[in-house]
Amino acid sequence: MQKIQLIFIPSPMLSHIASTVEMAKLLLERDHRVSIIVLIMKLPSNRNVDNYITGVSSSHSNPTSRLCFKNLPNEGFDPSSKPGGIFDFIDGQKAQIREIVSGLVNVETSGEGAPRLAGLVLDMFCTNFIDVAHEFGLPSYVFFTSGACCLGVFSELVSLKFEQGQEPWQQFINSIRELSIPCISIPVPKKVLPRVLSTDNPMANIFFTCFNKFKEAKGILINAFYELEPYAIESLSDGKIPKVYPVGPILNLSNQTDSHGSISQSAENHEEVVKWLDNQPDSSVVFLCFGSMGSFEETQVKEIALALERSEHRFLWSMRKPGPKGASQFPTEYEGFQEVLPEGFLERTEGVGKVIGWAPQVAVLSHPAVGDFVSHCGWNSTLESLWFGVPVATFPLYAEQQLNAFELVKELGLAVEIIIDYHKKFNVEEDDKQETVKAEEIEAAIRRLMAEDGGGGVRQKVKEMQKISRMALMEGGSSYMAIDLFINDVIGNISYT
């Protein structure tokens, strides 16, 4: 029986590391011929990765010695020192990765019974390491941590730039029409495209170069399942990109850290939050949480607070303090929420609502008291909401979240719109003020979704998709079979080398 080994290389963000580890565990559970080494890059500012890895290694769900971790050296480079610094940080690991791959290849050729190194599985932001795979004659695969629709849009923008010689920002930003994109069945407003890819800015070329490398891979694993995005997944089989394997939903359901790894707060907050939820009626609570970069200035905070108070619904609000102006810093915790909330808000809503800092999102979404999720529409949060059957009211902030929100509301009918094209500005100039979403819009969406009719059928659709998402990973399900296909293709790809 041929044993194989794969090297997984996630980008250094903890949300990507966690998704990569869950993907690795799925493969290991499926086939005992597979072993996996995960190479860990740690940002100097994130001290919680070690705690996360220790937790995974000691967990009962860890597939024993077939999953191991290796830390890459941290040279102290600060990725926040310049735009695109995170990519310099990633690329700076290439020499170390080349040395590790070389060592594994030498072990394979010199030792009897050693598993055969079958390739590199690279995070969507680590595609420069495809060059390392080429050096050793190894196949490479991309792990795309978002969905099929997002991958299709990126593919179209890359094709426009590199194959047609056109700058996407000139085509889209200067256009007043909606766009026709093959992976979406309806026209797409230009405002929901990822801003970094559809405006003239230095970061765009970095992303485009990274995504253009996808075509050199043998295949692309995506965190989606066929039944969720059938139109988009079928559009990806047109030959423009390598073979796609929809293997999701890949979820980190056992770990209560946020995307930036606030592990130190998790136990205390978990117990307090769950105790409060235990005292609320089923499906009565609106949960507001906006991801690892989710924070608002005081003006927007007050509008959200006003909407919640007027709606008269119970709520649990994870509110974070913005990082320093002019920098994409992670939010911090407030010393006191009174400094930004309307005067008397906490007193007036006592017993009905609860404002917290970091939130154990999985524990909250899985609780029967939660009936609605006001979300930034990050892909992990989107999949978690479907897994637990909690419908979303969309409030996207950055990255591809506007596109996710558009797909959920307009294409799939699985969410209610607060706003779709809101973009959080991390460096707001005096002449370029941040948009403020009014309380009336937020309140109306909450009322629609929490109403008995389920917001025009959204709640029922989400409950149906909850069952389908779980069936996809069961034996015979679409993602179950996609994982089998991927493993067989990996083995087949090395049989000819």
VOLO-967795 format. One record per residue: residue in three letters; x, y, z of N, C-alpha, C in turn. Coordinates in steps of 0.2 Angstrom, whole numbers, plus 5000, padded with zeros to 4 digits. Example, Ala and Ser with C-alpha at 12.3 -4.5 7.8 and 13.67 -1.06 7.14 Angstrom:
BEGIN
ala506649725039506249785039506649845039 ser506449895035506849955036506450005039 
***
This chain:
BEGIN
met500449945000500050005000500450065000 gln500450104995500850174994500650225000 lys501050235004500950295009501250355006 ile500850415007501050475004501050525010 gln501450585008501550635013501350705009 leu501050745012500850815010501150865014 ile501450915012501650975015501051035015 phe500751055020500251105020500651175022 ile500551225019500851285020500251345021 pro500051355027499551405027499851475028 ser499451525026499751595027499651605035 pro500051665038500151665045499551695049 met498951705045498351725049498051665052 leu497851675059497651615062496951585059 ser496551625056495951605053496151555048 his496651575044496951525038497251465041 ile497651475046497951415049497451365052 ala496951395055496451345058496051315052 ser495851345047495551315041495951265038 thr496651275037497151225034497151165039 val497151175045497251115050496551075049 glu496051105049495351065048495351025042 met495651065036495651025030496150965030 ala496750975033497150915034496850865038 lys496450875043496150825047495650785043 leu495250825039494850785035495150735030 leu495750755027496050705023496350645027 leu496650665033496850605037496350555040 glu495750585041495250545043494950495038 arg495050525032494750485026495250425024 asp495850435024496350385021496950385026 his497050325028497650305033498350305029 arg498350305022498950315019499250385019 val498850435021499050505021499350525027 ser499950555027500250595033500350665030 ile500350715035500350785033500850825038 ile501250865035501650915039501350985038 val501251015043500951085042501551135044 leu501751175040502251225041501951285044 ile502151315049501851365053502251435052 met501951485049502351545049501951595055 lys502351625059502051655065502151735064 leu501651775064501751845064502051865070 pro502551915070502851935077502251965082 ser501751995079501252025083500751975086 asn500751905084500251855086500551805090 arg500451805096500751765101500351705103 asn499751695099499351645101499351585097 val499751585091499751535087500051465090 asp500551475095500751425098500251385103 asn499851425106499351405110498851365106 tyr498651385100498151355096498451285094 ile499051285091499351225089499451175095 thr499651195101499651155107498951125108 gly498451165107497751135108497551085103 val497751095097497551045092497950985093 ser498650985095499050925096498850885102 ser498550915107498350885113497550865112 ser497250885107496550865106496450795105 his495850765107495650695106495550685098 ser495350745095495250735088495850735083 asn496450745086497050745083497250675080 pro497350665073497450605071498150575072 thr498350575078498950555081499550575077 ser500050535076500750555073500650575065 arg500150555062500150575055500050645054 leu499850685059499850765058500350795063 cys500850825060501350855064501450935061 phe501750975066501851045064502551055065 lys502751105061503451125061503451205060 asn503751235065503751315065504351335061 leu504151385057504651415053504951475057 pro505651485056505951545060505651605059 asn505551645064505351715063505951765064 glu506051795059506651845059506551915062 gly505951925065505751985068505452035063 phe505352015057505152065052504452085054 asp504252155054503652175055503252185049 pro502752145047502352145041501952215040 ser501752245046501352305046501852365044 ser502452355043502852415042502752445035 lys502452415031502352445024501752405021 pro501452435016500852405012501152335009 gly500752285009501052225006501552185010 gly501652215016502252185020502052105022 ile501452085023501252015024501551975019 phe501551995012501751955007502551955007 asp502852005009503652005010503751955016 phe503351955021503551905026503451835024 ile502951825020502851755018503351735013 asp503551775008504051765003504751755007 gly504851785012505451775016505551705019 gln505051665019505151595021505351545016 lys505451575010505551525004506151485005 ala506751515007507351475008507251415013 gln506951435019506751385024506351325021 ile505851345018505351295015505751245010 arg506151275006506551245001507051185005 glu507351215010507751165014507351105017 ile506751125019506351065022506151015017 val505851045011505651005006506250955004 ser506850985003507450945001507550895006 gly507550905012507650855017507150795017 leu506550815016506050765015506150725009 val506350755003506450714997507050664998 asn507550685002508150645003507950585008 val507550595013507350545017506950495013 glu506550515009506050475004506550425000 thr507050454997507450414993507950374996 ser508050385003508550345006508350295011 gly507650295013507450255018506850215015 glu506850145017506350105015505750115019 gly505150105016504550115019504350185021 ala504750235019504650305020504050325016 pro503550365018503050395014503350435008 arg502950435002503250474997502950544997 leu503350594996503150664996502750674990 ala502150684991501650694985501450764983 gly501750814987501550874984501550924990 leu501450994988501351044993500551074992 val500251084997499551114997499651185000 leu499551234996499751304998499151344999 asp499151385004498651435005498651484999 met498051514998497951554992498351614992 phe498651634998499151684998499851664998 cys499951604997500651574997500851544991 thr500551564985500651534979501451544976 asn501751584979502451594976502851524978 phe502651484983503051424984502851374979 ile502451384974502351334969503051334965 asp503451384965504151374962504551324966 val504451324972504851274976504651204974 ala503951194973503751124971504051104964 his504051154960504351144953505051124953 glu505451154958506151134958506251064960 phe505851034964505850964966505450914962 gly505150944956504650904952504050874956 leu503850924960503250904964502650934962 pro502050904962501450944961501250984967 ser500851044965500651084970499951094969 tyr499551114975498851124975498751184979 val498251224978498051284981497451264986 phe497451284992496851284996496551354997 phe496051364994495651424993495151434999 thr495251475004494851475010494151505009 ser494051535003493351565002492951514998 gly492451544995491951504991492051504983 ala491651474980491751464973491551524969 cys491051564971490951624968491551674968 cys491851684974492451724975492951704970 leu493151634970493651614966493551624959 gly492851624956492651634950492851714948 val492651754952492751824951493451844951 phe493851814955494651824955494851794949 ser494651744946494851714940494751754934 glu494151784934493951834929494451894929 leu494551924935494951984935495651964933 val495951914935496651894933496651884925 ser496151854923496151844915496151904912 leu495751954914495652014911496352054911 lys496752044917497352084917497952044913 phe497951984914498551944911498451914904 glu497851904903497751874896497451924891 gln497051974894496752024889497152094889 gly497652094894498052154894497652214897 gln497152204900496752264903496752274910 glu496752334913496752344920496052344922 pro495952294927495252284929494952354932 trp495352394936495052454939494852504934 gln495152504928494952544922494252524919 gln494252454919493652424916493052434920 phe493152424927492552414931492352484935 ile492852514937492752584941492452634936 asn492752634930492452684926491852664922 ser491552604924490952584920490352604925 ile489852624922489252634926488752574926 arg488852524922488452464921488652414926 glu488152374927488252314931488652264927 leu489052214930489452174926489152104926 ser489352074920489152004919489751964920 ile489751914925490351874927490051804927 pro490451754923490151694922489951654928 cys490351664934490151624940489551644944 ile489251694942488651724945488051724940 ser487451704941486951704936486551764935 ile486751814939486451884939486951934938 pro486751994935487252054935487552074942 val488152094942488552104948488652184948 pro488452214953488652284954489352294955 lys489652344952490452354953490652364960 lys490152394964490252414971490452354976 val490252294974490252234978490952194976 leu491352224971491952184970492452204975 pro492952164977493452174982493852244980 arg493752294984494052354982494752354980 val495152314984495852314983496052284975 leu495552244972495652224966495352264960 ser494952314962494552354957494652424958 thr495252444961495452514961496152514959 asp496452574958497152584956497552594962 asn497852534965498252544971498852494971 pro499352504974499952464974499752394976 met499352384981499152314983498852264978 ala498552294973498152264968498652214964 asn499252244962499752204958499952144962 ile500052154969500252104973499752044973 phe499152064974498652014974498551974967 phe498552014962498451984955499051934954 thr499651954955500251914954500151844958 cys499951854964499851794968499251744965 phe498751774963498151734961498351714954 asn498751744950498951724943499351654944 lys499651644949500051574950499551514951 phe498951534952498451474953498451424947 lys498551454941498551414935499151364934 glu499651374939500251324939500151264943 ala499551264947499451214952499051154948 lys499051094951498751034949497951044950 gly497851074956497151074958496951134963 ile496351144964496151194969495651174974 leu495851164980495351144985494951204987 ile494251204987493951264989493451244995 asn493351295000492951285006492251305004 ala491951255000491251264998490951194997 phe490351184996490051124994489551134988 tyr489551084984489151094978488451124979 glu488051094983487351114984487251184986 leu487851214989487751284991487851334985 glu488351314981488551354975488551324968 pro488051284966488151244960488251284954 tyr487951344953488051384947488851404947 ala489051424952489751454952490251394951 ile490151334955490551274954490551254947 glu490051244944490051224937490351264932 ser490351334934490651384929491451374930 leu491651344935492351344936492651284932 ser492251244929492551184925492651204918 asp492751264916492851284909493551284907 gly493951254911494651244909495151304910 lys494851364912495251424913495751414919 ile495551374924495951364930495951294931 pro496451274936496551194937495851164940 lys495851104940495251064943495151084950 val494451094951494251124957493951064961 tyr494051064968493751014973493351044978 pro492751044978492351084983492251034989 val492651044994492750995000492451025006 gly492051085006491851115012491151085014 pro490851105020491151165024491651145029 ile492251175028492751165033492751215038 leu492551185044492451235050492851215056 asn493051265060493451255066492951255072 leu492651205073492051205078492251185085 ser492851165086493051145093493451205096 asn493751255092494151305095493751365096 gln493851395102493451455104493851525103 thr494351525099494751585098494451625093 asp494551695092494351735087494951725082 ser494851755076495251755070495951775072 his496051815077496751845079496951805085 gly496551755087496851715093496851735100 ser496251765102496151795108496051735113 ile496451685114496351625118496251645125 ser496651695127496651705134496051725137 gln495551755133494951775135494351725134 ser494551675131494051625128493651595134 ala493951565139493651525144493151575148 glu493451625150493051675154492351695151 asn492551725144491951745140491451695139 his491751635137491251575135490751565140 glu491051555146490551535152490051595153 glu490251655153489851715155489251715149 val489551715143489051725138488551665137 val488751605138488351545137487851545143 lys488051565149487551575155487051625153 trp487151685150486651735149486251705143 leu486451675138486051645133485551585136 asp485751555141485351495144484751525147 asn484751595148484151625152483651655147 gln483851645140483451685135483051635131 pro482451655129481951605125482351585119 asp482051525116482351505110482251555104 ser482751555100482751595094482551675095 ser482751695101482451765103483051815102 val483651795101484251845102484551855095 val484651925094485051945088485751945091 phe486251915087486951915088487251955083 leu487652005086488052045081488752035083 cys489152015077489852005078490152015071 phe490752045071491052075064491752055063 gly491951995065492551965063493251995066 ser493751975064494451995068494652065066 met494352095061494552165060493852205061 gly493352175064492752215064492652265070 ser492652325068492552375073492252435070 phe491952485073491652545071491852605075 glu491852665071491952725075491252745079 glu491352795083490752805088490152825084 thr490152855079489552875075489152815073 gln489452765070489152705068488952665074 val489352655079489152625085488452645088 lys488352715088487752745091487152725086 glu487252725080486752705075486552625076 ile486952585077486852515079486452505085 ala486652545090486352545097485652565096 leu485552625093484852645092484452595088 ala484652565083484252515080484052455084 leu484552435088484452375093483852395098 glu483952455101483452485106482752485103 arg482752515097482052525094481752455092 ser482152415090481852345087481552305093 glu481752325099481452285105481652215105 his482152195101482352125102482852115107 arg482952055109483552035113484152035109 phe484752055112485352055108485952035112 leu486452015108487151995111487552035106 trp487952085108488352125103489052115105 ser489452095101490152085102490452155099 met490752195103490952265101491652275102 arg492052285097492752295098492952365097 lys493552385100493852455099494252455093 pro494152505089494552515083495352525084 gly495752495080496452505081496652575079 pro497352595079497552655078497352675071 lys497152745070497052775064497552765059 gly497452755052497952755047498352685047 ala498052635050498452575050497852515051 ser498052465047497552405047497752365054 gln497652395059497752355066497152315068 phe497252265072496752225074496452265080 pro495752255081495452295086495652275093 thr495552315098495652295105495052295109 glu495052285115494452285120494352355123 tyr493752375124493552435127493652425135 glu493952485138493952475145493252485148 gly492852525145492152535146491752555140 phe491152515139490752525133490452595133 gln490352625139489952685140490352745136 glu490952735134491352795131491052805124 val490752755121490552755114489752745113 leu489452715118488752705117488352765119 pro487752765116487252825118487152825126 glu487152885129487052895136486452855138 gly486552815143485952775146485752715143 phe486152695137485952635133485952575137 leu486552565141486652505144486052495150 glu485952545153485352545158484752525155 arg484552555150483852545147483752475144 thr484352445142484352385139484552325143 glu484652345150484852295154484252235155 gly484552175154484052115155483852095148 val483852145143483652125136484252115132 gly484752155133485352145129485952145133 lys486452115129487152115133487652135128 val488152185130488652205126489352175129 ile489652145124490352105126490852125121 gly491452105123492052115119492152055114 trp492652025115492751955111492151915112 ala491951875107491451825108491651755105 pro491451705109491551635107491051625101 gln491151635095490651635090490251575089 val490651515089490351455088489951435093 ala490051445100489651435105489051475105 val489051535102488451575102488051555096 leu488251545090487851525085487551455086 ser487851415090487551345091487051345097 his486951405100486551405106485751415103 pro485351375106484651385103484251455104 ala484551495109484251555110484351605104 val484851595100485051635095484651625088 gly484351685086483851685080484151715074 asp484651765075484851805069485551825071 phe485951835065486651845065486751905061 val486851965064487152025060487852015059 ser488052005053488751975052489052015046 his489752015047490152055042490252005035 cys489951945035489951905030490651875028 gly491151875032491751835031491551765029 trp491951725025491651665023491651615028 asn492151615033492051565039491451575043 ser491251635044490651655048490051635044 thr490051645037489451625033489351555033 leu489851515033489851435033489551415040 glu489851445045489651435052488851445053 ser488651505050487951525051487451475048 leu487651445042487351395038487351325042 trp487951315045487951245049487551245055 phe487451305058486951305064486251325062 gly486151345056485451365054485251435056 val485751475057485551545059485651595053 pro485051625052485051665046485451735047 val485751765042486151825042485851885040 ala485951935043485852005041486552035039 thr486652055033487252075030487552145032 phe488152145034488452205036489252195034 pro489352195028490052175026490552235027 leu491152225028491652275030492252285025 tyr492552225023493152235019493352165015 ala493852165012494052105008493552085003 glu493352015003492851994998492151995001 gln492052025007491452015011490852045007 gln490952105003490352135000490152084994 leu490552044991490351994986490051934989 asn490251914995489951864999489151885001 ala489151945003488451975005488051974999 phe488251994993487852004987487651934985 glu488051884985487951814983487351784988 leu487451794995486951774999486251804999 val486251864997485651894997485251894990 lys485651904985485351914978485351844974 glu485951814975486051744971485651684974 leu485751684981485551624985484951624989 gly484751694991484251704995484251675002 leu484951675004485051645011485151695016 ala485051765015485151815020484751875018 val484651915023484351985022484852035022 glu484652085018485152145017485052195022 ile485552215026485552285029485952325024 ile486552305022486852345017487352295014 ile487452295007487852255003488552285002 asp488552345000489152374997489552425002 tyr489452415009489752455014490552435013 his490952485013491752465014491952505020 lys492252465024492652495030493252535027 lys493352595029493952635027494452635033 phe495052605032495552605038495952665038 asn495952705033496352765034495852825031 val495452845035494952895033495252965033 glu495252995027495553065026494953115027 glu495153175029494653225030494153235025 asp494353225019493853245013493553175010 asp493653125014493453055012493153025018 lys492553045021492253025027491952955026 gln491952915031491652845032490952855031 glu490652805027489952805026489652775033 thr489052805035488752785041488052755039 val487952685041487352655040486852675045 lys486252705043485752725048485352675052 ala485152695058484852655062484252625059 glu483852665055483252635052483352575047 glu483952575044484052525039484252455043 ile484652465049484852415053484152385056 glu483752425059483152405063482752365058 ala482652395052482152365047482352295045 ala483052285044483252215042483152165048 ile483352185054483252145060482552125061 arg482052175060481352155061481152105056 arg481352115049481152075044481351995046 leu481951995048482251925049481951895055 met481851935060481551905066480851895066 ala480451915061479751915061479551835060 glu478951825061478651755061478751725055 asp478651765049478651735042479451715040 gly479851735044480551715043480851755037 gly480651815037480951865032480851835025 gly480251825023480151805016480451735014 gly480551695019480751625017481451615018 val481851665020482551655021482651605027 arg482351615032482451565038482351495036 gln481851485032481751415030482251385026 lys482451435021483051415017483651395020 val483751435025484451425029484351355033 lys483751345036483651285039483751225035 glu483551225029483651175024484351165022 met484751225021485451225019485851195025 gln485651205031485951175037485951095036 lys485451065035485450995034485850975028 ile485851015022486250995016486951005018 ser487151055022487851065023488151005027 arg487850975031488050925035488050855031 met487550845027487550795022488150785017 ala488350845015488850855010489550815013 leu489650815019490250785022490150715024 met489550695024489350625026489550575020 glu489650515022489750465016489250465011 gly489550475005489150484999488950554997 gly489150595002488950665000489450704995 ser489250754993489650784987490350804990 ser490450834996491150854998491550785000 tyr491150735003491450675004491750644998 met491450644993491650614986492250654983 ala492150724984492750774982493350754985 ile493350744992493950734996494250664993 asp493850614992494050554989494450564983 leu494050604978494350614972495050654972 phe495050694977495750734978496250684980 ile496150644985496650594987496850554981 asn496350524977496550484972496950514966 asp496750584965497150614960497850634963 val497950644969498650654972499050594971 ile498750534972499150474971499350464964 gly498850474960498850474953499450514950 asn499450574952499950624950500650614951 ile500750574957501450554958501650484955 ser501150454953501350384950501650394943 tyr501650454940501950464934502650504934 thr502850524940503450564941504050514944 
***
